[in-house]
Amino acid sequence: MIVVVAAGCGGSGVHAQTPSGTTDPTPSIASPTPQSEEQQAGAAAVTQVIRYEQLLDDLALHPSRSLNQLYAVATQPDVTDEIGFLNRFRGSHDRQTGRGRVISTKVDAVDLQGATTKPTARVTICLYVGDVRAYDRTGKSIVPKSRKPYYLTHLTLVNVKYPAPSGWLVEKVSATEEPSCK
């Protein structure tokens, strides 16, 4: 399942038009296909991944914000890795401008009752970082000129409060730079 991040949509339903020449003027309302438990869990995991990416930018852009906020979106070992990186970034007086943007997401797998002790989800995102810059304390760019504008990022999440949708936490992350996410 691929979910493209888009602005919210409103409306109470889609009314079908009655083809001309028919006698039944009753409109029909399209009802959404019910989602399975795995699809609902995958959608909740995607929502958390987007929050996670936004928070990482917030913490890099605003050095006065507490790194403890990461515990709301991540768990071990990832949370330790991210806190370590942000402490080094802040300690060097580096600064970031711009934000990454999640272009697309794909739920690769959801395991709600597998061999693991906690439900897990694997999500892949395409993250556009072309607008993100970073500078050292002297104002010199620390972003290599060869950096590609996209990251293809694979995230593993666990739900520590299942079945609560808010219980998804990023556990592991791996990313590769890409020229595009096609």
Backbone hydrogen bonds in HBPLUS format (Angstrom, degrees):
<---DONOR---> <-ACCEPTOR-->    atom                        ^
c    i                          cat <-CA-CA->   ^        H-A-AA   ^      H-
h    n   atom  resd res      DA  || num        DHA   H-A  angle D-A-AA Bond
n    s   type  num  typ     dist DA aas  dist angle  dist       angle   num
A0107-VAL N   A0001-MET O   3.21 MM 106  5.85 150.2  2.30 159.1 166.3     1
A0003-VAL N   A0105-THR O   2.94 MM 102  5.29 157.2  2.00 138.2 145.7     2
A0105-THR N   A0003-VAL O   2.97 MM 102  5.29 145.9  2.09 151.4 161.7     3
A0030-ALA N   A0014-VAL O   3.28 MM  16  5.58 153.7  2.36 143.0 150.7     4
A0016-ALA N   A0028-SER O   3.23 MM  12  5.53 153.6  2.30 140.6 148.3     5
A0022-THR N   A0019-PRO O   3.33 MM   3  6.11 152.3  2.41 142.3 141.7     6
A0040-GLN N   A0036-SER O   2.98 MM   4  6.27 160.7  2.02 154.5 159.4     7
A0041-ALA N   A0037-GLU O   2.96 MM   4  6.16 156.5  2.02 143.9 150.7     8
A0042-GLY N   A0038-GLU O   2.83 MM   4  6.03 155.5  1.89 146.9 154.0     9
A0043-ALA N   A0039-GLN O   2.94 MM   4  6.15 157.2  1.99 147.2 152.8    10
A0044-ALA N   A0040-GLN O   3.01 MM   4  6.25 155.7  2.07 146.4 152.9    11
A0045-ALA N   A0041-ALA O   2.90 MM   4  6.15 151.9  1.98 147.5 155.6    12
A0046-VAL N   A0042-GLY O   2.95 MM   4  6.21 154.6  2.02 148.2 154.7    13
A0047-THR N   A0043-ALA O   3.04 MM   4  6.31 158.6  2.09 146.6 152.0    14
A0048-GLN N   A0044-ALA O   3.09 MM   4  6.39 152.1  2.17 143.4 150.5    15
A0049-VAL N   A0045-ALA O   2.93 MM   4  6.24 149.9  2.02 147.5 156.2    16
A0050-ILE N   A0046-VAL O   3.04 MM   4  6.35 158.8  2.08 155.6 159.9    17
A0051-ARG N   A0047-THR O   3.12 MM   4  6.42 157.6  2.17 144.7 150.8    18
A0052-TYR N   A0048-GLN O   2.83 MM   4  6.02 155.3  1.89 149.0 156.2    19
A0053-GLU N   A0049-VAL O   2.96 MM   4  6.27 164.2  1.99 154.3 156.5    20
A0054-GLN N   A0050-ILE O   3.04 MM   4  6.23 162.6  2.07 149.5 154.4    21
A0055-LEU N   A0051-ARG O   2.86 MM   4  6.05 155.5  1.92 149.5 156.6    22
A0056-LEU N   A0052-TYR O   2.98 MM   4  6.28 157.5  2.04 153.3 159.0    23
A0057-ASP N   A0053-GLU O   3.27 MM   4  6.57 161.1  2.31 147.7 151.4    24
A0058-ASP N   A0054-GLN O   2.93 MM   4  6.21 162.1  1.96 148.8 154.5    25
A0059-LEU N   A0055-LEU O   2.86 MM   4  6.08 160.7  1.89 157.6 161.1    26
A0060-ALA N   A0056-LEU O   3.10 MM   4  6.32 145.0  2.23 141.7 150.9    27
A0060-ALA N   A0057-ASP O   3.11 MM   3  5.12 122.0  2.46  96.5 111.3    28
A0061-LEU N   A0057-ASP O   2.80 MM   4  5.96 155.7  1.86 158.0 165.3    29
A0062-HIS N   A0058-ASP O   2.91 MM   4  5.88 142.1  2.05 144.5 153.6    30
A0065-ARG N   A0062-HIS O   3.01 MM   3  5.84 167.9  2.03 128.6 132.5    31
A0069-GLN N   A0066-SER O   3.28 MM   3  6.01 169.2  2.29 114.0 117.3    32
A0070-LEU N   A0067-LEU O   3.02 MM   3  5.84 165.9  2.04 122.6 126.4    33
A0071-TYR N   A0068-ASN O   3.09 MM   3  5.76 155.4  2.15 116.3 122.1    34
A0072-ALA N   A0069-GLN O   3.07 MM   3  5.75 166.0  2.09 118.7 123.2    35
A0073-VAL N   A0070-LEU O   2.98 MM   3  5.50 158.6  2.02 115.9 122.5    36
A0074-ALA N   A0070-LEU O   2.86 MM   4  5.79 135.6  2.06 159.2 173.2    37
A0170-VAL N   A0073-VAL O   2.89 MM  97  6.22 171.3  1.90 137.6 135.9    38
A0075-THR N   A0170-VAL O   2.84 MM  95  5.96 156.9  1.89 156.8 152.1    39
A0079-VAL N   A0075-THR O   2.92 MM   4  5.10 169.8  1.93 127.5 130.5    40
A0081-ASP N   A0077-PRO O   3.26 MM   4  6.58 159.3  2.31 151.7 157.7    41
A0078-ASP N   A0171-GLU O   3.09 MM  93  5.22 139.4  2.26 140.5 144.9    42
A0081-ASP N   A0078-ASP O   2.99 MM   3  5.05 111.0  2.48  97.9 114.8    43
A0082-GLU N   A0078-ASP O   2.89 MM   4  6.17 165.0  1.92 166.2 169.5    44
A0083-ILE N   A0079-VAL O   2.97 MM   4  6.07 163.1  2.00 147.6 152.6    45
A0084-GLY N   A0080-THR O   2.95 MM   4  6.03 159.5  2.00 145.6 151.6    46
A0085-PHE N   A0081-ASP O   2.98 MM   4  6.24 161.0  2.02 149.2 154.1    47
A0086-LEU N   A0082-GLU O   2.90 MM   4  6.09 172.4  1.91 154.7 156.9    48
A0087-ASN N   A0083-ILE O   2.86 MM   4  5.98 152.8  1.93 148.1 155.7    49
A0088-ARG N   A0084-GLY O   3.06 MM   4  6.29 157.2  2.11 147.2 152.8    50
A0089-PHE N   A0085-PHE O   2.87 MM   4  6.11 162.7  1.90 154.9 160.3    51
A0090-ARG N   A0086-LEU O   2.86 MM   4  5.95 166.2  1.88 147.5 151.3    52
A0091-GLY N   A0087-ASN O   2.77 MM   4  5.75 155.3  1.83 141.9 150.3    53
A0092-SER N   A0088-ARG O   2.99 MM   4  6.09 141.3  2.15 144.6 152.4    54
A0094-ASP N   A0089-PHE O   3.09 MM   5  5.50 157.6  2.14 174.9 167.8    55
A0093-HIS N   A0090-ARG O   2.93 MM   3  4.99 156.0  1.99 107.0 114.1    56
A0095-ARG N   A0135-TYR O   2.85 MM  40  5.36 152.0  1.93 149.8 158.4    57
A0135-TYR N   A0095-ARG O   2.82 MM  40  5.36 156.3  1.87 153.2 161.4    58
A0097-THR N   A0133-ARG O   2.87 MM  36  5.19 158.2  1.91 141.8 145.3    59
A0133-ARG N   A0097-THR O   2.86 MM  36  5.19 165.4  1.88 149.1 152.7    60
A0101-ARG N   A0128-TYR O   2.90 MM  27  5.07 149.5  1.99 139.2 149.0    61
A0128-TYR N   A0101-ARG O   2.81 MM  27  5.07 168.0  1.82 151.2 147.4    62
A0103-ILE N   A0126-CYS O   2.73 MM  23  5.39 163.0  1.76 162.9 168.1    63
A0126-CYS N   A0104-SER O   2.95 MM  22  5.26 155.4  2.01 143.6 145.9    64
A0106-LYS N   A0124-THR O   2.76 MM  18  5.16 136.2  1.95 151.6 162.5    65
A0124-THR N   A0106-LYS O   2.82 MM  18  5.16 164.6  1.85 153.8 158.8    66
A0108-ASP N   A0122-ARG O   2.71 MM  14  5.28 145.0  1.83 142.8 152.9    67
A0109-ALA N   A0122-ARG O   3.31 MM  13  5.15 155.5  2.38 133.9 134.9    68
A0122-ARG N   A0109-ALA O   2.81 MM  13  5.15 159.8  1.85 149.0 151.7    69
A0111-ASP N   A0120-THR O   2.82 MM   9  5.23 169.1  1.83 153.0 155.8    70
A0120-THR N   A0111-ASP O   2.94 MM   9  5.23 156.0  2.00 142.1 147.0    71
A0159-ASN N   A0119-PRO O   2.95 MM  40  5.47 149.3  2.05 148.4 152.3    72
A0121-ALA N   A0157-LEU O   2.98 MM  36  5.19 150.7  2.06 139.0 142.8    73
A0157-LEU N   A0121-ALA O   2.80 MM  36  5.19 167.9  1.82 160.1 163.6    74
A0123-VAL N   A0155-LEU O   2.90 MM  32  5.27 161.6  1.93 153.3 159.4    75
A0155-LEU N   A0123-VAL O   2.78 MM  32  5.27 172.2  1.79 166.5 169.2    76
A0125-ILE N   A0153-THR O   2.83 MM  28  5.26 159.7  1.87 151.4 158.2    77
A0153-THR N   A0125-ILE O   2.93 MM  28  5.26 162.9  1.96 155.3 159.2    78
A0127-LEU N   A0151-TYR O   2.90 MM  24  5.06 171.0  1.91 151.7 154.8    79
A0151-TYR N   A0127-LEU O   2.79 MM  24  5.06 149.3  1.89 142.4 152.9    80
A0129-VAL N   A0149-PRO O   2.76 MM  20  5.24 166.0  1.78 146.5 151.1    81
A0132-VAL N   A0129-VAL O   3.02 MM   3  5.23 162.5  2.05 112.2 117.8    82
A0142-ILE N   A0134-ALA O   2.86 MM   8  5.64 164.4  1.89 138.5 140.7    83
A0136-ASP N   A0140-LYS O   2.85 MM   4  5.48 158.5  1.89 150.4 154.3    84
A0139-GLY N   A0136-ASP O   2.98 MM   3  5.35 161.4  2.01 114.8 121.0    85
A0147-ARG N   A0144-PRO O   3.00 MM   3  5.43 167.1  2.02 115.9 119.0    86
A0150-TYR N   A0178-GLU O   3.22 MM  28  5.13 142.7  2.37 165.1 163.4    87
A0178-GLU N   A0150-TYR O   2.79 MM  28  5.13 156.9  1.85 141.8 142.8    88
A0152-LEU N   A0176-THR O   2.91 MM  24  5.41 161.5  1.94 161.6 161.9    89
A0176-THR N   A0152-LEU O   3.08 MM  24  5.41 150.6  2.17 134.6 143.1    90
A0154-HIS N   A0174-SER O   2.76 MM  20  5.33 168.1  1.78 169.0 171.2    91
A0174-SER N   A0154-HIS O   2.97 MM  20  5.33 150.7  2.05 148.5 157.1    92
A0156-THR N   A0172-LYS O   2.91 MM  16  5.10 159.6  1.95 143.4 147.2    93
A0171-GLU N   A0156-THR O   2.71 MM  15  5.58 169.8  1.72 159.1 161.4    94
A0172-LYS N   A0156-THR O   3.24 MM  16  5.10 159.0  2.29 134.7 139.1    95
A0158-VAL N   A0169-LEU O   2.94 MM  11  5.47 151.9  2.02 151.1 156.2    96
A0169-LEU N   A0158-VAL O   2.77 MM  11  5.47 152.0  1.85 152.0 160.7    97
A0160-VAL N   A0167-GLY O   3.07 MM   7  5.30 146.4  2.18 140.9 131.6    98
A0164-ALA N   A0161-LYS O   2.88 MM   3  5.51 156.3  1.94 134.1 129.5    99
A0167-GLY N   A0164-ALA O   3.05 MM   3  5.47 165.3  2.08 117.6 121.1   100
